Amino acid sequence: MSDTHGRISEAERAEHAAKALAALKKWNGYAPTAAQQQDVDSELDRRLAQATGE
């Protein structure tokens, strides 16, 4: 459930990520390794923090 600032919980974030990854794999075979996924997650976290001023 979103909080009062429109942010989603970690569980919701993980669920959305799993659904997106499954859709990408079905669509074009995208299947990153654990290390590649961690790199992407870290970059996304960095960009979100930069965008939100955190």
C-alpha positions in Angstrom: 0.0 0.0 0.0 1.3 3.5 -0.8 2.1 5.8 2.1 0.8 9.3 2.3 3.6 10.5 0.0 2.6 8.1 -2.8 5.6 5.8 -2.2 5.1 2.0 -2.3 6.2 -0.5 0.3 9.3 -2.7 -0.2 7.0 -5.7 -0.7 5.0 -3.8 -3.4 8.3 -2.7 -5.1 9.5 -6.3 -5.1 6.2 -7.5 -6.6 6.3 -4.8 -9.3 9.9 -5.7 -10.1 9.2 -9.4 -10.4 6.2 -8.7 -12.7 8.3 -6.4 -14.9 11.1 -8.9 -15.1 8.8 -11.7 -16.1 7.2 -9.5 -18.8 10.6 -8.6 -20.2 11.8 -12.2 -20.2 8.6 -13.3 -22.0 8.8 -10.4 -24.5 12.4 -10.4 -25.5 14.3 -13.1 -23.4 15.8 -10.5 -21.0 17.2 -12.6 -18.1 20.0 -10.7 -16.2 22.3 -12.5 -13.9 22.1 -11.7 -10.2 25.1 -9.4 -10.5 23.6 -7.5 -13.5 20.3 -7.1 -11.6 22.1 -5.7 -8.6 23.9 -3.2 -10.8 20.6 -2.1 -12.3 18.9 -1.9 -8.9 21.8 0.2 -7.5 21.7 2.6 -10.5 17.9 3.0 -10.1 18.2 3.7 -6.4 20.9 6.3 -7.1 18.8 8.0 -9.7 15.7 8.0 -7.5 17.7 9.5 -4.6 19.1 12.1 -6.9 15.6 13.0 -8.3 14.0 13.2 -4.9 16.9 15.0 -3.2 17.6 12.3 -0.7 
